[in-house]
Amino acid sequence: MADKLKLPVGIEDFREIRRKDFYYIDKTGLIEQLLDSWGKVNLFTRPRRFGKTLNMSMLRYFFETGTDKTLFEGLHISQRSDLCEEYMGKFPVVSLTLKGVDGLTFERAKNKLLKYIALEAERFNFLKNSDKLTDNEKQRYGALIRMQDGKYVMDEDTLESALQTLSELLYRHYGQKVIILIDEYDVPLDKAYQNDYYREMIVMIRSLFGEALKTNEFLQFAVLTGCLRVSKESIFTGLNNFKIFSITDLRFDEQFGFTEDEVEKMLKDYQLETHLASMKEWYDGYRFGDADIYCPWDVINRVDDLCDTPEAEPKCYWINSSGNALVKRFVSIVNRTTQNEIERLIAGEPIEKSLRLDLTYDEIDKSIDNIWSVLFTTGYLTQVGMTEQGAYKLVIPNKEVRTVYISQIQEWFKQKIADNAEQMTSFWKAVEDGNAEEIEQYLNRTLSNTISVFDTKAPEKENSYHTFLAGMLTGNTDWVVKSNVEAGEGFADIIIEPQNPDDGIIFELKYSKEASGLDKACERAIKQIRDRRYFEYLKNDGRYDMMFYGIAFYKKRCKVVVEKMKEA
């Protein structure tokens, strides 16, 4: 049956998934846990693309008055007839997403927030003619959806009290308290911080949430989701009965993201069981409470790709679905200690850190420790346990996330090299002059000051050093630099054709398993250039004044040997 079901790539509407026969992994246990644990205001913090919006859509369709109850047939929650009888389809629901509330200025962001609230109010257009509302209350509703010159408009007081007002009017109409759902509650704060209007946005969000969640007698309960647990003091001041369920909380730990059992079943349903190991390597590794979790965005996209192209290689779906500015900021401000810690993370080692799980956005860049905390809460790091002192043991979750660290480190390295043009020019001149000692000194100094991204397997290490060296050589616009060139009886690592038409340069790189083996590794490199006649490539181009470089690497050390060859 499952092979007939479409995969819901990018679909976050629960009703659409259920009505149009998309594959759905049952997360209705969230409803059961939510009602059994009961909190007036509930905040769930999870990284992006872990099913927050779909779960909020599911909550809306379950609780909302007049819902289609068949949407939940056969799902976990249907086994709780007591909860279904008491809660399903019994409440007015105000459902608001703030994920699109951004802008370069506060005014533009505020107008977007206003628009989203007005559009949600428009869903209850029947309030204009409700015989349960007074004329004054109908006017208050009209103020929520008023338009001028084709745009929604509200004065400051109307906007700040909009959710509370809508709750009250719905209560008057239905005689039933209201459920408020706010998805991606922290996006406006993130965008505001990035664009320098954080103070203004904090004041507005605090007022909006305060009236809707703290002093709202018409509220049944509320659920909020976001990536970051913003400190209670900044926007939730004085809010009682406020429950926070973060990625460290044991409660609800399996309700966002996919468990391994769910991934195994999905692969089996699509006859893709053989891909479990690669799925685990690339997209598993997140730890929510006590649960081992896969990123659902990755899993769905990967299965979709495999259904279309069985031989498709794994891709970076989660990482490519939005920017990675946080990692870029982190890499750009590292000190020597942090540099060493990043290298250990990339090598698969855990790093012990005491974290703050509640921050304000304007605190993030105040210290590297705060950025460690945000990398953890947003999914760029996960935990594999805690120390006796309460520090988290942090690791990079999987191969996909590891690639973003490596790519950002490489970008950082290129910029760092470009910023020191004088040293770079001296290095290029040393290469043309055959000055092995100066080249070696420069490379060793650069390696020492660079975040290492070298892999554990020797062939992959050579590839990483190759990328490191080629990146510096290709910066010289007077050279033609070619990598992995078919030459003679094999493939030369790097061949350079300088401006002088008589000259040519060949690099062969080796990785040594120990520092004492660097000299012999250089000898093997030079011998390989000669034995496999890589120089034939240059001779065919009329270049007879040649230099052969054998370079051997061991961790952050290297040895350089040069041999000159001139043929008539």
Residue pairs with C-beta under 8 A, 6 or more apart in sequence:
1 269
2 23
2 266
2 269
2 270
3 269
3 270
3 271
4 21
5 21
5 22
5 23
5 269
6 20
6 21
6 22
6 23
7 22
7 23
7 300
7 303
7 304
7 307
8 17
8 22
8 23
8 24
8 300
9 300
9 301
9 304
11 17
11 22
12 53
12 54
12 57
13 54
13 57
14 54
14 57
14 58
14 60
14 61
14 71
15 57
15 61
15 68
15 71
16 22
17 24
17 54
18 24
18 71
19 71
23 266
23 269
23 300
25 258
25 262
25 266
25 296
26 75
26 76
27 51
27 54
27 55
27 58
27 255
27 256
28 58
28 62
28 72
28 75
28 76
28 77
28 78
29 76
29 77
29 254
29 255
30 55
30 58
30 59
30 252
30 255
31 58
31 59
31 62
31 77
31 83
31 87
32 76
32 77
32 80
32 83
33 251
33 252
33 255
34 42
34 59
34 223
35 83
35 87
37 243
37 251
38 221
39 221
39 241
39 242
39 243
40 219
40 221
40 222
40 240
40 241
40 242
41 213
41 221
41 222
41 224
41 236
41 239
41 241
41 242
41 243
42 221
42 222
42 223
42 224
42 243
42 245
43 185
43 223
43 224
43 225
43 226
43 229
43 242
43 243
43 244
43 245
44 52
44 55
44 223
44 224
44 225
44 226
44 245
44 252
44 256
45 225
45 226
45 227
45 228
45 229
45 244
45 245
45 246
45 247
45 377
46 52
46 225
46 227
46 247
46 256
46 257
46 288
47 227
47 247
47 286
47 295
47 377
47 378
47 379
48 227
48 318
48 321
48 322
48 378
48 379
49 295
49 296
49 297
49 298
49 318
49 321
50 256
50 257
50 293
50 295
50 296
50 297
50 379
51 256
51 257
51 296
52 183
52 184
52 225
52 226
52 256
53 97
53 99
53 183
53 184
53 225
55 225
55 255
55 256
56 95
56 97
56 181
56 183
56 223
56 225
57 95
59 93
59 179
59 181
59 223
60 93
60 95
60 181
61 67
61 68
61 71
62 72
62 77
62 87
62 88
62 89
63 87
63 88
63 89
63 90
63 91
63 93
63 179
64 89
64 91
64 92
64 93
65 89
65 90
65 91
65 92
65 93
65 174
65 176
66 89
67 88
67 89
69 84
69 88
69 89
72 78
72 84
72 88
77 83
77 84
78 84
90 176
91 176
91 177
91 178
91 179
91 220
92 124
92 170
92 171
92 173
92 174
92 176
92 178
92 179
93 178
93 179
93 180
93 181
94 120
94 163
94 166
94 167
94 170
94 178
94 179
94 180
94 181
95 120
95 181
95 183
96 116
96 117
96 120
96 163
96 180
96 181
96 182
96 183
97 116
97 182
97 183
97 184
98 113
98 116
98 182
98 183
98 184
98 185
98 186
98 187
98 188
99 183
99 184
99 187
100 112
100 116
100 187
101 109
101 112
101 113
101 116
101 187
101 188
101 191
102 109
102 112
102 187
102 188
102 191
102 195
103 109
103 111
103 112
103 191
103 195
104 195
105 195
105 197
106 192
106 197
106 200
106 201
109 188
109 191
109 192
109 195
109 197
109 201
110 159
110 204
111 151
113 159
113 188
113 204
113 208
114 152
114 153
114 154
114 159
115 151
115 152
117 144
117 154
117 159
117 162
117 163
117 166
118 144
118 145
118 152
118 154
119 152
120 166
121 141
121 144
121 145
121 162
121 166
122 145
124 141
124 166
124 169
124 170
124 173
125 145
126 173
127 133
127 138
127 141
127 169
127 170
127 173
128 138
128 141
128 142
130 138
130 172
130 173
132 172
132 173
132 175
133 141
133 169
133 172
133 173
137 168
137 169
137 172
140 165
140 169
141 165
141 166
141 169
143 154
143 155
143 158
144 154
144 158
144 162
144 165
144 166
145 152
146 152
146 153
146 154
147 153
154 162
158 165
159 204
159 208
160 204
160 207
160 208
160 211
161 211
162 208
163 180
163 208
163 211
163 212
163 216
164 211
164 212
164 215
164 216
164 218
166 178
167 177
167 178
167 180
167 212
167 216
167 218
167 219
168 216
168 218
170 178
170 218
171 177
171 178
171 218
176 220
177 218
177 219
177 220
178 218
178 219
178 220
179 219
179 220
179 221
179 222
179 223
180 212
180 213
180 219
180 221
180 222
180 223
181 222
181 223
181 224
182 209
182 222
182 223
182 224
182 225
183 224
183 225
184 225
184 226
184 227
185 205
185 209
185 224
185 225
185 226
186 226
186 227
186 228
186 230
186 361
187 226
188 201
188 205
189 198
189 201
189 202
189 205
189 230
189 235
189 361
190 227
190 228
190 361
192 198
192 200
192 201
192 202
192 361
193 361
193 362
193 364
194 325
198 361
198 362
202 234
202 235
202 360
205 235
206 234
206 235
206 237
209 235
209 236
209 239
210 237
210 238
210 239
212 219
212 222
213 219
213 222
213 236
213 239
214 236
214 238
214 239
214 240
227 377
227 378
228 359
228 361
228 374
228 377
228 378
229 244
229 246
229 357
229 358
229 359
229 377
230 236
230 358
230 359
230 360
230 361
231 358
231 359
231 360
232 239
232 242
232 358
234 360
236 242
245 251
245 252
246 357
246 377
247 286
247 287
247 288
247 289
247 376
247 377
248 288
248 289
248 357
248 383
249 288
249 289
250 289
250 290
251 289
252 289
253 288
253 289
253 290
253 291
253 293
254 288
254 291
254 293
256 288
256 293
257 286
257 288
257 291
257 293
257 294
257 295
257 296
258 266
258 293
258 294
258 295
258 296
258 299
259 291
259 292
259 293
259 294
260 280
260 284
260 292
260 294
262 294
263 276
263 279
263 284
263 294
263 299
264 273
264 276
266 299
266 303
267 273
267 275
267 276
267 279
267 303
270 303
270 306
270 307
272 303
272 306
272 307
275 302
275 306
278 314
279 294
279 299
279 302
279 314
280 294
281 314
281 398
281 399
282 298
282 302
282 314
282 398
282 399
282 400
283 294
283 295
283 298
283 299
283 302
283 314
283 318
283 398
283 400
284 292
284 293
284 294
284 397
284 398
285 292
285 382
285 395
285 396
285 397
285 398
285 401
286 292
286 293
286 294
286 295
286 379
286 382
286 397
287 293
287 382
287 383
287 384
295 318
295 379
295 400
297 317
297 318
297 321
298 317
298 318
298 400
301 315
301 317
302 314
302 315
302 317
305 312
305 315
306 312
314 399
314 400
316 400
316 403
316 404
317 400
318 379
318 400
318 401
319 400
319 401
319 403
319 404
324 404
324 408
326 371
326 374
326 375
326 378
326 380
327 375
327 380
327 404
327 405
327 408
328 408
328 411
328 412
329 365
329 371
330 368
330 371
330 375
331 342
331 405
331 408
331 409
331 412
331 451
332 412
333 368
333 371
334 342
334 368
334 451
335 368
338 368
339 451
341 351
342 405
342 409
342 451
343 451
343 452
343 453
344 351
345 351
345 381
345 394
345 395
345 396
345 405
346 396
346 402
346 405
346 406
346 452
346 453
347 456
348 395
348 396
348 456
349 395
350 384
350 385
350 393
350 394
350 395
351 393
351 394
351 395
352 387
352 391
352 392
352 393
352 394
353 369
353 372
353 373
353 376
353 391
353 392
353 394
354 369
354 389
354 390
354 391
354 392
355 369
355 372
355 373
355 376
355 391
355 392
356 369
356 370
356 373
357 373
357 377
359 370
359 373
359 374
363 370
364 370
364 371
364 374
365 371
372 381
372 394
375 381
376 382
376 383
376 392
376 394
379 397
379 401
380 396
380 397
380 401
380 404
380 405
381 394
381 395
381 396
381 397
382 394
382 395
382 396
382 397
383 392
383 393
383 394
383 395
384 393
384 394
384 395
385 392
385 393
386 392
386 393
387 393
396 402
396 405
405 453
406 453
409 451
409 453
410 453
410 467
410 471
412 451
413 450
413 451
413 468
413 471
414 471
416 449
416 450
417 424
417 446
417 471
417 472
417 475
418 424
418 475
423 442
424 472
424 475
426 438
426 442
427 438
427 439
427 442
427 472
428 473
428 475
428 476
428 479
429 435
430 438
430 439
430 442
431 439
431 473
431 496
431 505
431 549
432 498
432 503
432 505
434 547
434 562
434 564
435 562
436 549
436 560
436 561
436 562
437 560
439 549
439 560
439 562
440 558
440 559
440 560
443 469
443 551
443 558
443 560
444 556
444 557
444 558
446 472
447 468
447 553
447 556
447 557
447 558
448 556
450 468
450 556
452 555
452 556
453 464
454 460
454 461
454 464
454 465
454 555
455 461
455 463
455 464
458 511
458 513
461 511
461 553
462 509
462 510
462 511
462 553
465 509
465 511
465 551
465 553
466 483
466 493
466 494
466 509
469 494
469 507
469 509
469 551
470 481
470 483
470 494
473 479
473 481
473 494
473 496
473 507
474 481
478 498
478 499
479 496
479 497
479 498
479 499
480 496
480 497
481 494
481 495
481 496
482 494
482 495
482 496
482 497
483 493
483 494
484 491
484 492
484 493
485 491
485 492
485 494
485 495
485 534
485 537
486 537
487 495
487 532
487 533
487 534
487 535
487 536
487 537
488 532
488 533
488 534
488 535
488 536
488 537
489 532
489 533
490 528
490 532
490 534
492 506
492 507
492 508
492 529
492 534
492 537
493 507
493 508
493 509
494 506
494 507
494 509
495 504
495 505
495 506
495 507
495 534
495 537
495 538
496 504
496 505
496 506
496 507
497 503
497 504
497 538
497 541
497 543
498 504
498 505
500 545
501 542
501 543
502 542
502 543
502 544
502 545
503 543
503 545
503 546
503 547
504 535
504 538
504 541
504 543
504 544
504 545
504 546
504 547
505 546
505 547
505 549
506 529
506 534
506 535
506 538
506 546
506 547
506 548
506 549
507 549
507 551
508 525
508 526
508 528
508 529
508 534
508 548
508 549
508 550
508 551
509 525
509 551
509 552
509 553
510 521
510 522
510 524
510 525
510 550
510 551
510 552
510 553
511 521
511 552
511 553
511 554
512 518
512 520
512 521
512 552
512 553
512 554
513 554
514 554
515 554
515 555
515 557
517 552
517 554
518 552
518 553
518 554
518 557
518 558
518 559
519 552
519 559
519 561
521 550
521 552
521 559
522 550
522 551
522 552
522 559
522 560
522 561
523 550
523 561
524 550
525 549
525 550
525 551
525 552
525 561
526 548
526 550
526 561
526 563
528 534
529 535
529 548
529 550
530 548
535 546
535 548
535 565
538 544
538 546
539 567
544 566
544 567
544 568
545 566
546 564
546 565
546 566
546 567
547 562
547 563
547 564
547 565
548 562
548 563
548 564
548 565
549 560
549 561
549 562
550 560
550 561
550 562
550 563
551 558
551 559
551 560
551 561
552 558
552 559
